[in-house]
Amino acid sequence: MNMKKIIVLSSVVALLSACGGSGNGELIGVQNRPIWNPTDPYGMVFIPQGSYNMGPSDQDVPFANVSQSKTVSVGAFYMDETEITNNEYRQFTNWVRDSILRQYLVEQYPEEYGTAIVNYADGMETGDYRIDWTKKIRWDDEKVRTILEEEMFLPENERLDGQREFDTREYVYKYQVLDIESAAVKTNREGTATGKRDRSKFLLPIEVNIFPDTLTWTHDYSYSFNDPTTKNYFWHPAFDDYPIVGINWKQATAFAHWRTKMMNSFLRKIKQPTLPEFRLPTESEWEYASRGGLDAS
């Protein structure tokens, strides 16, 4: 009899313990989630949320009846404290250059410069290799020098005084974006008769040559003697901390994507929550930040 009481008591305790682990039936959310401690990204400043009057001020009399002002609310965001510099953008171009070289090396010497791809389902190697960024490039290696000469340097007939230079026309950054606007269209959201849809049609592949147009100093300022600037602005260390010049919207967007990828890859490696993507500011965000908190500036 006593044994039966003990068994019943043990069962009740076990049941209550199980309920306690699930919040006693209460809605408590998913537990053991990563702790999020937001910090200011390096080189960025915090822009608090607020609102301002977009459009002409009281002093813009000629435009008062043409472009009406309106109140715009802007959410909080971070923004780079200064323009992206030549040296910061060069980190991007060098990464693209090195990734192209590494891809050539993996294709020709997979075991030496790559890492085997493992099938997620069975844990077996697929026989293919991908870039292993932990392996250093030995620039004096004959294998590397051969690939540089045959694949990445300018052809001999395009070299100035026979000097070897990288063919920057090959600096192409490839990535994908999710076309959210198309995916949000009602007909696309409804999907097929089975309620499923093919997400792949919203994944847009993008390829961008990311090297800056160094000739912009000449063709944009035709009445100025800017030949020295054209030759040295992006290359010479004296201009490392100067703003990057000669990139378009597509290149700037590609840079933001790479910057996001670089940061979040590091955060995943140390098992930390990832950051929202870096991007270009909207027109409203740019004007709001430029006003510096002044509504009628």
C-alpha positions in Angstrom: 0.0 0.0 0.0 2.8 2.4 0.9 4.5 1.5 -2.4 1.4 2.5 -4.3 1.3 5.9 -2.6 5.0 6.5 -3.4 4.4 5.7 -7.1 1.4 8.0 -7.3 3.3 10.8 -5.5 6.2 10.4 -7.9 3.9 10.6 -10.9 2.3 13.8 -9.6 5.7 15.4 -9.0 6.9 14.4 -12.4 3.8 15.8 -14.1 4.1 19.1 -12.2 7.8 19.4 -13.1 7.0 18.8 -16.8 4.4 21.6 -16.6 6.8 23.9 -15.0 9.3 23.5 -17.8 6.7 24.7 -20.3 5.6 27.7 -18.4 2.8 26.1 -16.4 0.5 26.4 -19.4 1.2 30.1 -19.7 2.4 31.9 -22.9 6.0 32.6 -22.1 7.6 32.6 -25.5 10.6 30.5 -26.7 13.2 30.2 -24.0 17.0 30.1 -24.2 17.1 32.5 -27.1 20.4 34.3 -27.9 20.9 37.5 -25.8 20.8 40.6 -28.0 23.1 43.4 -26.7 23.1 46.0 -29.5 26.2 48.1 -29.9 27.0 51.0 -32.2 28.6 49.5 -35.4 32.1 50.7 -35.9 32.3 54.1 -37.6 28.6 54.7 -37.4 26.4 57.1 -35.4 22.9 56.6 -34.1 20.2 58.7 -35.7 17.1 58.7 -33.4 13.6 58.5 -34.8 11.7 61.6 -35.4 9.9 63.7 -38.1 10.5 66.7 -40.2 8.9 68.8 -42.9 10.1 67.6 -46.3 10.0 70.1 -49.1 10.6 73.8 -49.5 11.0 76.0 -46.5 9.2 79.4 -46.0 12.1 81.1 -47.8 11.5 79.1 -51.1 8.9 81.5 -52.3 9.1 80.6 -56.1 8.5 76.9 -55.3 5.8 77.4 -52.6 2.9 76.7 -55.0 4.7 74.0 -57.0 6.1 71.6 -54.4 4.1 71.4 -51.2 5.9 70.4 -48.1 4.8 67.4 -46.0 5.6 65.9 -42.7 7.6 62.8 -42.9 8.3 60.4 -40.0 11.6 58.5 -40.0 12.5 55.5 -37.8 15.8 55.2 -35.9 18.8 54.0 -37.9 22.6 54.0 -37.9 24.6 55.9 -40.5 28.3 56.1 -41.3 29.9 59.1 -39.6 31.9 59.9 -42.8 31.9 58.9 -46.4 33.3 55.5 -47.3 37.0 56.1 -47.9 39.3 54.8 -50.7 40.9 52.4 -48.3 37.7 51.0 -47.0 36.4 50.4 -50.5 39.7 48.9 -51.5 39.1 46.2 -48.9 36.1 45.3 -51.0 37.9 45.3 -54.3 40.8 43.3 -52.8 38.3 40.7 -51.4 36.8 40.3 -54.9 40.2 40.0 -56.5 41.3 37.4 -54.0 38.1 35.4 -54.3 38.5 35.2 -58.1 42.1 34.0 -57.6 41.1 31.5 -55.0 38.4 30.1 -57.2 41.0 29.5 -60.0 43.2 27.8 -57.4 40.4 25.6 -56.1 39.5 24.5 -59.6 43.1 23.5 -60.4 44.4 22.5 -57.0 41.3 21.6 -54.9 42.9 19.7 -52.1 45.6 22.4 -51.5 43.5 25.5 -51.7 39.9 24.3 -51.1 37.8 22.5 -48.5 35.6 19.5 -49.3 31.9 20.0 -49.5 30.0 17.7 -47.2 26.5 16.5 -47.9 24.2 17.8 -45.1 22.0 14.7 -45.1 24.5 11.9 -44.8 27.7 13.7 -43.8 29.6 12.3 -46.8 31.9 14.3 -49.0 30.3 15.2 -52.4 33.6 15.3 -54.3 33.3 19.1 -54.9 35.4 21.8 -53.2 34.8 25.4 -52.2 37.1 28.2 -51.3 38.9 27.9 -47.9 39.6 31.4 -46.7 41.8 30.1 -43.9 44.5 29.0 -46.3 46.9 31.8 -47.2 47.8 32.7 -50.7 51.5 32.4 -51.4 52.0 35.1 -53.9 55.5 33.9 -54.8 54.2 30.3 -55.5 54.8 29.3 -59.1 51.2 28.0 -59.3 49.8 31.4 -58.2 52.1 33.3 -60.5 51.0 31.2 -63.5 47.3 31.9 -62.8 48.0 35.6 -62.4 49.8 35.8 -65.6 47.3 33.7 -67.6 44.0 34.8 -66.1 44.2 38.0 -64.0 46.8 40.3 -65.4 46.2 42.6 -68.4 47.2 41.0 -71.8 50.7 42.0 -72.9 49.4 44.2 -75.7 47.5 46.3 -73.1 50.3 46.8 -70.7 51.9 50.3 -70.3 55.6 49.9 -70.6 55.2 46.2 -70.1 54.2 46.6 -66.5 52.0 43.8 -65.1 48.7 45.1 -63.7 45.5 43.4 -62.6 42.7 43.5 -65.2 40.1 45.2 -63.1 37.4 44.5 -65.8 37.4 41.0 -64.2 36.5 42.4 -60.7 32.9 41.1 -60.8 30.9 40.6 -57.6 28.1 38.1 -57.8 25.2 37.8 -55.3 21.5 37.3 -54.9 18.7 39.4 -53.7 15.1 38.6 -52.8 12.6 40.6 -54.8 10.3 41.4 -52.0 8.1 43.7 -54.0 7.3 41.0 -56.6 6.8 38.4 -53.8 4.3 40.7 -52.1 2.0 41.0 -55.1 -1.3 39.4 -54.2 -1.3 36.9 -57.1 2.2 35.7 -56.2 1.3 35.4 -52.5 -1.7 33.2 -53.3 0.5 30.6 -54.9 -0.8 27.6 -56.8 -3.8 25.4 -56.2 -1.9 23.4 -53.6 -1.0 26.5 -51.6 2.7 26.3 -52.5 4.8 28.6 -54.6 8.3 28.4 -56.1 10.4 31.0 -54.2 13.2 30.7 -56.7 11.5 33.0 -59.2 12.0 35.8 -56.6 15.7 35.2 -56.2 17.4 37.6 -58.5 21.1 36.9 -59.5 23.2 40.1 -59.8 26.7 40.6 -61.2 28.4 43.9 -60.9 31.9 45.1 -61.8 32.8 46.9 -58.6 36.0 48.7 -59.6 35.6 52.5 -59.4 35.7 54.5 -62.6 39.0 56.3 -62.2 38.5 58.3 -65.4 35.6 60.2 -63.8 38.1 63.0 -62.9 38.7 63.6 -66.6 35.4 63.1 -68.3 33.4 64.9 -65.6 35.8 67.9 -65.4 36.8 68.4 -69.0 38.1 71.9 -68.4 40.4 70.9 -65.5 43.8 69.3 -65.6 43.1 66.2 -63.5 45.4 63.7 -65.1 47.5 63.3 -61.9 44.3 62.7 -59.9 43.1 60.2 -62.4 46.3 58.2 -62.1 46.8 58.4 -58.4 43.5 59.1 -56.5 42.5 55.5 -55.9 46.0 54.0 -55.9 48.3 56.2 -53.9 48.4 55.9 -50.0 48.2 59.7 -49.7 44.5 59.4 -50.7 43.6 56.5 -48.5 41.3 58.5 -46.2 39.7 60.5 -49.0 36.1 59.7 -50.1 35.7 57.0 -52.7 34.8 58.6 -56.1 33.6 57.1 -59.4 31.2 54.4 -58.2 27.5 54.2 -59.2 24.4 53.1 -57.4 24.8 49.4 -58.4 28.4 49.3 -57.1 27.4 51.0 -53.8 24.6 48.5 -53.3 27.0 45.6 -54.0 29.4 47.1 -51.4 26.6 47.2 -48.8 25.7 43.6 -49.5 29.3 42.5 -49.2 29.7 44.5 -45.9 26.6 42.7 -44.5 27.9 39.4 -45.6 31.4 40.0 -44.1 30.0 41.1 -40.7 27.3 38.4 -40.3 29.7 35.7 -41.3 31.9 36.7 -38.4 28.9 36.9 -36.0 27.8 33.4 -37.0 31.3 32.1 -36.5 31.3 33.4 -32.9 27.7 32.3 -32.4 26.2 35.7 -32.0 22.9 37.1 -33.5 23.4 38.6 -36.9 22.8 42.3 -37.8 20.2 43.7 -40.2 21.6 44.4 -43.6 23.7 47.4 -44.4 22.1 49.5 -47.2 22.0 52.9 -48.8 19.9 55.5 -47.0 16.5 56.5 -48.4 15.9 60.0 -49.5 14.0 60.8 -46.3 16.7 59.3 -44.1 19.4 61.2 -45.9 17.6 64.6 -45.7 16.6 63.9 -42.0 20.2 63.1 -41.0 21.6 66.1 -43.0 19.3 68.5 -41.2 21.0 67.5 -37.9 17.7 67.9 -35.9 16.8 71.2 -37.5 13.4 71.2 -39.1 13.6 74.3 -41.2 17.3 74.1 -42.2 
